[in-house]
Amino acid sequence: MMRFALIILIAASAFLSGSQAMTQNNIQPSRPRARDIGLVVGILPVGPDNAITDVSGVRVGQFTLKRGDNVRTGVTAILPHGGNLFQLKVPAAIHLGNAFGKLMGSTQVNELGEIETPILLTNTLNVPRVADALIDWMLALPENGDVRSINPLVGETNDGFLNDIRGRHVGRDEVFTALRNAKSGPVEEGSVGAGTGTVAFGFKGGIGTASRVLPVGLGGFTVGVLVQSNYGGVLTINGAPVGRELGRYYLKEQLEPRRSRSGAGESGDRADGSIIMVVATDAPMDHRNLKRLAARAMLGLSRTGSPSTNGSGDYVIAFSTAQQNLIRTGDRLRETRTIGNDAASPLFQAVVEATEEAIYNSLLRATTVIGYNGRRIDALPIDQTLEILKRYGAVK
């Protein structure tokens, strides 16, 4: 009996040791969203999940690829609705803030004013492979048997600091899994999906999302935003100079050479990178006003401290899910109802606020990642950040 008890004790000890190793290496404490720390952006109320999926019909699916010591990447899929997007397209527009990037399919979207596939986000060198998989997915859908042209919409940011980007590890299996798993409701944020290996303001960036709902008197419309943050500048949160106070910001080495250590990853921020901002709304908007809506997302981006540097690809994809304006393939005549220009201003306010908060969520939710060749990017320090926000009156 004592021998049996000893065996159990040894096994339990081994299990606890293994659990401790798992905690140290793989499991990090749960990190908050902006609202969890009292960080309220703007004046408008948020949707039920404060996510792009608050826009009716929108779904998000992700695949996070972490393999060995060097692979830290993934794919994020945004589906404007759950049906066949080629047969029932959505009105859309794309705004180019700074076009240092590879947004496949963008020219046709702006030419025709519509999106006909899910929107996929990944890393720079994986765009062709992800697009190829997306074409396979679309061609295999019911009703698409006679389709001879597909315009896959695939965006990217460069995760090559933390990820073996030249390995081009995201392919058909990863894309299909993300598409199959797409759902409404809460969206996983931070170091996941296409944000697994991204860096923002010298800290770990990633996927973030937020939403805003207009009052009934202004239409009651919802605007949702999802971002893949991988850029930099001088991090500003709700007006507080967080990057400057933390001693990590763009041009620090040039402005404070004596206080700075060597290496942008330690004391500064190169500010290059990219960000993809996906904007969804249920407001009935045509291509022209969607393009105007997309342009306002750049204002939300600028509030976070981005100067849109030469090497940053800043793209906004906007679409409307309004049922009366969905575009059926083959229709020769369409009847649409769209908001008037004067009704667009509240939506502009909504997209600015949601974009800003989505970016904060991408930083706050992201966890520290060790990746390619042992490189490490730390998560934004929550306690220090909260202390700064309180000092500047940026949190409630």
Summary of the structure (lengths in Angstrom):
residues: 396
radius of gyration: 21.9
end to end distance: 59.9
largest distance: 84.5
contacts: 1481
relative contact order: 0.19
helix: 36%
strand: 24%
